[in-house]
């Protein structure tokens, strides 16, 4: 376990503190962005589509106008940053590979060592992979909590579901909706929805 914690420390970056003194125009801009329509992007994988539909439904319940669209896996981050998408879905391990392939490979090696030793705490490794992915995000993006469900086939890293979003587009109710999906949707739920 101490090796895993060392891995997490080595692979994650400290979070910078943020000032809470936003100006009135900044606050107005954030309010406008959190009231606008939401476009949820997912790959054409049936489980990812099912996840995106569940995310969309939860955000609609939070009062947002939502559209779900299909996007190529490699385009998700760029379209999220460009404003073409508001939220994208994926898996923590595969998104880490997209964001920082070197960190992904390094973490795979540590995960393989833990598996070989028989010392794999799946929840802890899910959180380590999620934290490492978050550390690789551009500063204008944020991630919801890692999900219970798994929606990617590669088992060389944990592949729990996750939603990424542009920071100024999600208010507190929206972030709660995304985290409710993470904590409340199982892999079996996604499979049933995809059928």
N, C-alpha and C positions, 0 to 999 in steps of 0.2 A: 504494500500500500504506500509506503514512503517513496518508493520509486515512481509510482504514479503521480504522487503529489509533487515530486521534484520535476516530473515531466510537465505537469500543468504549470508550475512556476516558470519553467524555462521557456515554454511555448506561448505563454500569455503575456500581455503587456499591461502595465499598471494603467488604471483609468485616470484620465486627467479630471481635475475638479472643474466644475462649471460655475460661472457666475450667475446668480439669480436676478440680476438687475437688468432685465430686458426693457427696452424703451417701449413706449406706447405704440409707435408704428410697427415695431417688431411683433408685439403682442397681437395687433390687429391682423398682420400678415399670417401669423400662426393660426388665429381663429378662422380666417378665411380658408386656409388650406385644410383645416380639420372639418370644415362644413361641406367641402366639395365632393364630387362623385369619386368612388373608389374603383380602380380596375385591378383585379386579382389575376396574376399570371401564373400559369402552371404548365409543365411539359405535357405532352400528349399521353403520358403513362396513365392508365386507368386509376391507379391509387392516388396519384398526384391530382388528377382531375376531381376525384371524389373529395380529397382534402380541400381543394380550392373551393368547391361548391359548399362545403361545410363552413369554411372561413367566410365566404360570401354571405351565407345565410345568417351567421352570427353577427356580422357587421351590419346587415340590414336590420336585425333586431335591435342594434345599438343606434339605429336612426340614419344610417348612411345609404346613399344610392349606390348600388354595386353592379358591376359587370365582371364576368369571369371570361378570360380569354386564354388561348393556347399560345405558348412561346417556346422557342428553342432553348434548351438548357443553357447553352453558352451565351445567350442574349439576355438572360434574366437580370443580371446585375447592371449591365449597361442601360437597359430600358427602365429599370427602377431608378437609377441615378439621373437619367434624362427626363424623367417625369411621364414617360409613356405608360408606366405601371405604377401602382401605389403600393401593392403588396405582392410578393412572390412566395411560392411554396417550394420546399425542397427537403433534403435530408442533411443532417449536420455534417456527416462525413463527406458526402459528394459536394456539398457547397464549400467545405474547407478546401477540397481539391481545386475547385473553380477559383477561389479567392487567393490561395497560397499553396500551390502544389508541393513545394518543399516542406512546409510545415505538415501537410498531409502525409507525406512519405515518412517524415521523422516520427510522427505520432503512430503511424502504422507499425513501425519497428518496435516501439515501446509496447503497443497493444499486443503484438505477436508474442513478445517476451512474457507479458503477463498471462496470456493464454497458455503458453508452453509450461509455465510454472503452476498452472491451475489456480492462479490467484486473480480471478476476474470478477470484480464487483460491477455488474452491468450498469447499475444506476450511476456509480461513480465515474465510469468510463464514458457514459452518455454525457455527463456534466463536463468532464474534461474536454471531450470533443467539441461540445457546444461552446465552452469558454474559449477554446483555441480558435474556433471559427469566428466568434465575436471579436476576438483580438485582431483578426485579419480583415474585418469589415472596414470599408471607407468610413470616414468620420461622419458623413451625412446619412448613414444607414444604421438601423438598429434591428435587433432580433427579438422575437418573442421567446418565451421559455421553450426548452426542448419538449417535444411531445412524448406521450407514452407509446404512440404508434410508430411503426417502422414501415417505410414506403419505398425503400431502395434495396436492390438485391445484393450489393457488395457487402460481405460480412467481414472484410479486413479492417473496418472501423465501424463503430456504432453508426447507425443510419436512422436515428429517430427523426421524426418530422419536425419542421420548424418553418415559421413564417418570418420573412424579412420585410422591412418597410422603411420608407424615407421618414426621417425623424419628425419633420414638421407636419406630417399628414395624419398622424394618429393621436387623438386625445386620450384622456384617461379611460373613458368608457370603451374606446376602440381597443386600447392595449389590453384591457381586462377581457374583452371578447376574444382576442387572439390567444391569451393565456388560458382562457376557459377551454378553447379547442385543444390546446396542448395537453391539458390535464384531464380532459373528458372524452377524448376520441381514441379508441383502441384500433389496432391493426385489423381486428375482426370487423369493426364498424366500417372501416374504409373498404374492406373486401366486399362486405354486404352491399355497400352503396355503389361500388363499381360494377356489380353484376347486373 
